Amino acid sequence: MPFANFKVPERALSAGQKEDLVHKTTALFVELFGEGVRPYTMVLIEEVADGGYGRADEVFTIPGD
């Protein structure tokens, strides 16, 4: 079963963008492995809490509104 796990900052993607990501990821797996994988493809989008991720020793937070 093809499986993709995306981790994104909280509220970074709208519901529509998440849906689009699922469709495009599924299409990519189908392109790579064939149509037979479509019903078994799993795409998980996890939202990471503000301050719960970082890069290069820097913790990221979403600037206030």
Secondary structure, DSSP 8 states (H G I E B T S, - for coil): --EEEEEEETTSS-HHHHHHHHHHHHHHHHHHH-GGGGGG-EEEEEEE-TTS-EETTEE------
